Amino acid sequence: MSDPVQNDNAEDVGSVPSFFREHAEFLHLLDEVATSASNVESWTLPNAPEEEMRLIREMKKTLDVYQEQPTCLDPYLERIVSRLMSVVQEYVYAFHDTMCKPESPITVTRMDGIFDLLYTLCKVRRYKVILRFFPHGVADVEPVFATLWRFSVDLEASNWPARYTLLIWLSLLAMIPFDIESIDSGTTDLPAIAALGTSDVSLMGRWVELGKLFLCKPGCEMEGAAVMLSRLLSRRDSAAVLRPEFIEWAAREITNAARPIDTTAVNAGLQIGSVLRINGALRVLCHLFSAMDSHATLDAQIPMLLDIFQMDAFDQHSITRKLISKAVQRLALLMLPATNAEMGRAYA
């Protein structure tokens, strides 16, 4: 008869976990971290307490083990994400309420550890799964929107996981089945938003401008902004005006960024900042074409899009070429004639 202890050890060594073995300890640490982070008096601190950060580092280390088998976390995801988001939601509401005060006592970096933990969950299990457990009420729209506007004032800060989490949260809130303008209660008049200065004072217009700020940022912020903008612009109440305007803006952004700064240099290539601007605009177009169900609102923009898709300036950049190919493919699929079954569903 084999030794059960030896079998257990053999299963642990070099094997991929088949279930969340550390769930009891992890949930215990989760309760401690959430209790510490929900202490309102600590929200005025520049950083989270050291003990809280130590527990968060342990939890992140545990989660990283399950990158090859992320589905092992599924039975506990709702409890984990809901617990963390309840703290974040309370913090965002309080932060929003104090934004109009000259000196807000709540710091923008206090929840960095919680946001970092949420980003790790998105990295391991993918954001689409994690978003299922985010709060998505109408009352969440303005506090999350205004908080991200305030966080965007300092784009060079190290709390990019916070901005990424707020971006994907807004991407979920962009799908609410209500007219977004009907829930605008004047958040756009806040100083932090007005300081960034845009001509469009509507909530939808500010929302689009908010996403544009992050499209030239490398990494997760660009992807989060692309997802958010694509979902916002795929709404029916934005199709008539905002969607064509954004596509024209994206085409101009790509065209302007593709022009080399030094035209006299031999083999003048694109600067990294120009490549990021191009990739950001292309990512939105890829997500947007995938979310749209008709090319009817694109007739005026299609010639412009075809021109930028055939530019030679992208040959030296593999990621840009990949995004161009994906955008062309999705645009072509969008332009295919609808089948009889699809037309029947459209008019049902």
N, C-alpha and C positions, 0 to 999 in steps of 0.2 A: 504493500500500500504506500502511495506517495505521501510525502510530508506536506500538509497544507500550508505551513509557513513558507516552505521552500517554493511552492507553487505561487503563493502571493508575491514573494519577492521576484520570481521570474516574470510575473505579469507586469510588475512595476518597472523593471529595468528595460529600457529601450522600447517600451510599448506606448501606443497612443491611448490616452484615457477614453474609456467607453461611457463614463458617467461622471458627474460633478462630485468627485470624492470629498473635496474640502467644503462642501456646501454649508455644513453646520458652523464651522469656524468662520467662513466667509460671511454668512448672514449675521453672526454675532459681531464681527468687525463692522459690518454695514450699520447695525443699530448704534454702535458707539460713535461712528463717524457722523451719522445723521443727527444724533443727539447733540454732538459738539457743534456741528455746522448750523443747527437751527437755533442756537443761542443768539438771540437778537443783540444782546449787549456786545458780542464779539464782532459784529458786522462793521464796527468802526475801526477795527484793527487793519493794518496794511496787509497782513498775511494771516493765514490760518495758524493756529497753535501747532507747535512742533510735534506734539503727540498725535494730533489729527493727521498731519502730513505723513508721519511714520506709518500709521495704519493704512493710509491710502496707498503708500508705496508697496506695502505687503499685499494689498488687494490687487493692485495692478500686476504685480509679479505672479500672483495666482491666475489671473485672467489670461496672461500671455501664454501660459502653458497650453491653453485650449484653442490656440489659433488653428491647429490642424483638425480639431474636432469641435467646432464652436456650437454645434447642436446639443452638446452635452449640457450647455447652460440654459437651454430653452425652458425646462420645467420651473426655473427660478427667475427667469428674466423679468417677468411682470412685477414680482415682488421687489427685485433689486432696482429696476429703473423707476418704478413708481415711488419708492422710498426716496431715492435721490432727487427725483423731479419735484416731489412735494416740498423739499427744502429749497430747491432752485426757484420754484414758482413763488414761494413766500418771499424770498429774497428779491426777485424781480419786481413783485408788486410794491414792496417797501422802497426799493431803489427808484421806481417810477414815481412814487408819491413824493419823494424828496428832491426830485430833479429840479424843480422850480426854485428851490431855496438857494440863496447865494452860496452857502457853504454846506453842501450835503454831507452829513455825518457818515454815510455808508460809503465804503471804499469799493473801487471797481476790481480790486485784486483779492478780496477776502475769500471768494468762492473758487479760486483758481484750482484748488485740489479737487473739489467736487466736479468741476467742468472737465478736468483732466481725466478723472475716473469715467465720466460719461463718454469722453472721446475714446478711451481705451475699449469700452464696451462696443462702440461703433466700429472700431478697428477690428476687433475680434469677431463680432457677429454681424457686421455690416449695418449701416445706418437705417436701411429700409425696415429691418426687423426691429431695431431699437425704437424707431419712431412710432411703432404701434402702441407703445405704452406712454407716450408723451401726452400731457394734457392738451386739449384742443378745443377749448370753449371760446366763444366770441369775446368774452371778457379778457382773454389772454392776449389778444392781438395788439392792442395799444401798449401795454406794459412791455411786452417782448420787443416790439418795434422800437419804442423809445429808448429802451435799455441798450439795444444794439447800436442805435444812433450815437448814444453817449460813449459806448465802447469804441466806436469807429473814429472818434476824435483823435485818439492816440493809436494809430495803426502800427506803430513800431513797438508797442508793449509786448511783453512775453506771454500775455494771456490769450494767445491765439486759439487754444482749445475752447475758451469761453465764447469767442466770436463764432467759431465753427458750430458749436452746439446751438447757439441762438439762431444762426442762419438756417440750419436744418429744421429747427423748431418753427421758424417762420415759413419754411417751405411746406410744412404740414398745415399751418394756420392759413396759408394762401388757398387752401382747398375748401374752406368753410362754405356751406351752401347759402350764403347771404351776400347781398350787395355790400362790398367793402366800404363804399362811401357812406352807407347808411349807419355805420358804426363809428364814424369819425367824430370824436367829441372835442377836437381842437388840440390834439397832441402835437400837431405840426407847428404850433406856436411856441413850443418850448425853446428856451435859449440854445440848448445843445443842438437842436435841429436847425433852427434859423441861422446859426453861426456858419453852417456849411453852405448856405446860400444857393438855392435853386429857384427857378422861376415858377415851377409848378407847385402850388400850395396844397393840392389834393393829397389824400393819404395814398392813393394808388401811385400818383406821380412821385411822391417822396420814396415810396417803397422801391420803385424801379431805380431811382437815383442811389438808394442805399445799396442795392445789389451791384451797381456799376463800380462802387468804391472798391469792392473786393475782387473784381475780375482780373486785376493786374497783380494780384498777390500770389506768390507761389504756394503750392501745397493745398491743404484741405480747405482753406478759406475760399480759394477760387472755385473748387468743386461745389462747396456748400452754396455759394452765391449763384452758380450756374443752375443748380437744382431749384433753388428758391425762385429765381427769375423765370425759369421755364414753366413752373407750375402757376406762377402768378399770371404770366402772359398767355397761358393756355385757357384761362377763364373766358367765358363768353362775354362778360362785361368789360374785358380789356381787349377783345379781338378787333373792335372797330377802329380804335385810335392808338392805344398804347402799343399793341403788337406790331403794326406796320412802322410806327415811329422807331421802335427799338431795333427792328431788323435793319432799317435804313441807317440807324446809328452804328450798329455792329458792322455793316458793310463799310461805312466811312472809317470806323476805327481800324479795321483790318487794312484798308487801303492806305491810310496815313501811316500806320505802324510799319507797313511793308516797304516804305521808302527809306533807303539808306541815308544815314545822317551825313556821311562824308561821301559824296558822289564822285569825288576825284580820286579816291583810293582805288587801287587795283584789287579786284575781287572783294569789293566792299560788301560786308555781310551785315546782318541785322544785330542790333544790340540786344542784350538779354531782356531789357525792359520792353522793347518792341515785341519780342517773341512772346512774352507773358501777356501783353495786351491782345495779341492775335489769338493766342490759345484760349484766353478767357472768353473772348467773343465767340469763338468757334464752339466752345463747350456749351454755351447757352443755346446756340443754334442746333447742336446735336440733340440736346435734351428737348428742345422746343419742337423740332420736327417729329420726334418720337411721340410726343404727347398730343400733337394736333391730329384731328381726324379729317381735315380737308385742306386743300391748298387754295381754296377760294379767296382767302384774304391775302394771298401772296402773289397774285398775278402781276402787280406793279413792281414787286421787288425781285422777281425771279431773274430778269436780265442782269440786274446788278449783282445778284448772288452768283450767277454763272460766270461773270467776269472775274470775281475775286477767287473763285475756285480754280481758275485756269492760270493764276499768276505763277511766275517762275521763282519768286523770291523765297518760297518755302522749301526748295529742293534740299537744302542742307540741314533741315530740322525734322527729325524722324517723328517726334510727337505731333508737330504741326501737320505733317503729311498724313498721319494716321487720323487726326481730327478732320482734315479736309475730306478724306475718303469716307469717313463715317457720315459726315454731313451730306455729302453728295448722295450716298446710298439712301439715307433716310428721306432726303428731299425727293429722290426718284420714286421711292415707294409711296410717298405722299401724293405724287402726281399721277399714279396709276388710276385708271377709271374704276369706279366703285362697282362691285358685283351687285347682282339683283337682290341678294340677301341683305347686303349692307345698306342698299337704298331703301329696302323695306323697313329695316330697323330705324333708319334715319327719319322716316316719315311716319313711324308708328306713334 
